[in-house]
């Protein structure tokens, strides 16, 4: 083992205390930066699903206006899903119901309640919202619970097919 002039060894077999502190500080900073990003990603999945619901409603509204065919949105509270259909007139007495898009699973959101003007308020079952060919749909409100327990209300405008999303302060629609 080589010796320095002062008599101590010049070989190093470990890390100094300062090096260990620097590594711990760097890892802590990375953790502090990445934790909010991870939380935002979880919230981002929920926001993306809310936007997807709103986009489906708007697309169905536009499609009904362009094709002059009636469309339906079917919310299934038990399966926590949304399905869109196009009602195509085959003959004077026969209408076919064809899927417009594939079924949309609403996880991580949870449908709590649906209120359709003229039909009432529902907490279970399948609820159908009609989108008419001349640019009108039934006014609908959805109460949706997010994973951390917050509730959001989605309101579909009957004249434009747009969706307003509000946080709910109290549980009543």
Secondary structure, 3 states (H helix, E strand, C coil): CCECCCCCECCCCCCCHHHHHHHHHHHHHHHHHHHHHHHHHHHHHHHHHHHHHHHHHHHHHHHHHHHCCEEEEEEECCCCEEEEEEEEEEECCEEEEEECCCCEECCCCEEEEEEECCCEEECCCEEEEEEECCCEECCEEEEEECCCCCEEEEEECCCCCCEEEEECCCCCC
